[in-house]
Amino acid sequence: MVKAARRVLVVGPSWVGDMVMAQTLFAELRRQDPQVLIDVLAPDWCRPLLARMPEVRSALSLPFGHGELRLGERRSLGRQFRGHYDQAIVLPNSLKSALLPYWTATPVRTGWRGELRYGLLNDVRVLDPQRYPLMVQRFVALGRPAQAPVPARDEIIAPALRVDMNQVEQTLANLGLNRALPVLALCPGAEFGPAKRWPEDHYAEVARHQLEQGWQVWIFGSAKDREVAEQIRDLIPEKLRWRLHILAGDTTLNEAVDLLSEARAVVSNDSGLMHIAAALHRPLVAVYGSTSPDFTPPLHDQVAIVRLGLDCSPCFKRECPLGHLDCLRQLPASRVLEALEQVLA
């Protein structure tokens, strides 16, 4: 008799960048068992990414926003999956993220201890941040036995998003873009907060330099980043603006992935788009201020990380607690342009 494939349900993170990094767990599960079936519960805004991960069988809708409890609906959704899975792995550390797997009655429910989750999880791991400094180490460790050694960085399979070239061509045509000139992608937004955002005048200086070198510039982001994108454009000499295209707010996440795959190089804050660019293997300059590449670095070889490393950073705050944002304001465009030259070499 053929043994049934092991079925694993993963409760995924809510942030786009974290979901990209979660692919390291999916790859680890497939490395251990190539036949494993992996389904991922995710908010709808992250599900397009999961469709580009070959390890994932299904991206299941988790219809709850940040901070929403909606206890009855979680219980109802969990009971729909009773008996469907052999293991559930919970990546977020919140109490509410462990409720739904509990109601699935899945035999093994794995996660870090987090917010008083004893009983909800029955394979509870105690996180030592010193032993697991990287977020991806914490993700991958949950796919291994509890007593397994800490996964070394060079053992972790880096995220790699699939790209369908027919879909890329369609996206280029739909948005009136072309490959006639090399593309510099700028990602000046950060959903987490302004303490991650390198100032728009610095981005404009980088954009102007590349436009003068004969490149085109595409500015990515959500609708919230549209104003910043327009500020960058307004700082560019008018004679060069025809080669600068603002895509912030005009693309779906799927379209953004397609277009980022066409970039010759990317300059980004520490953001979801930074991790997407790394997973597309684009030459990347990552600008860090209030956060740290020692926790969530882009997992790609062709990356230059630029940061000042002031005494007050990383603070991991949404807004600068000192009110000056010197960790980013004092970081000159010349440093990023040197790094861009380095990754393009």
Number of C-alpha atoms within 10 A of each C-alpha: 3 4 5 8 12 14 15 22 24 24 23 25 22 20 17 22 19 21 22 27 27 23 27 23 27 26 23 21 21 17 13 11 12 13 14 19 19 21 22 24 22 23 21 16 14 24 22 16 20 24 16 16 18 13 23 19 14 15 21 18 15 20 14 15 11 8 8 9 14 12 11 9 13 19 16 13 17 18 17 11 16 14 11 14 20 15 20 28 24 26 24 18 16 16 15 18 20 26 20 24 31 21 18 22 20 21 16 17 24 23 27 23 18 16 12 11 19 13 12 21 24 16 20 19 17 10 13 10 10 7 12 17 13 18 17 25 21 22 26 25 22 22 20 16 10 14 8 10 10 15 18 11 12 7 11 16 17 22 25 22 21 17 15 9 11 9 14 20 14 13 18 16 11 10 14 8 13 13 11 8 12 18 24 26 27 27 28 28 30 23 17 16 14 16 24 27 27 27 20 19 19 20 24 20 19 22 29 22 14 17 22 10 10 13 19 25 27 22 25 26 27 18 15 13 20 20 12 21 27 15 14 23 24 13 17 18 11 9 7 16 16 11 14 21 18 19 21 24 16 15 18 15 19 18 20 21 23 23 23 25 24 18 22 17 25 27 28 26 23 31 26 22 27 28 27 25 29 28 22 21 20 24 24 30 30 26 27 27 29 26 23 17 17 10 13 18 21 27 21 19 13 17 24 21 16 19 21 17 15 12 8 14 19 16 15 16 15 16 17 20 12 8 8 12 21 17 23 23 17 14 19 17 20 12 14 23 17 13 20 22 12 15 17 13 8
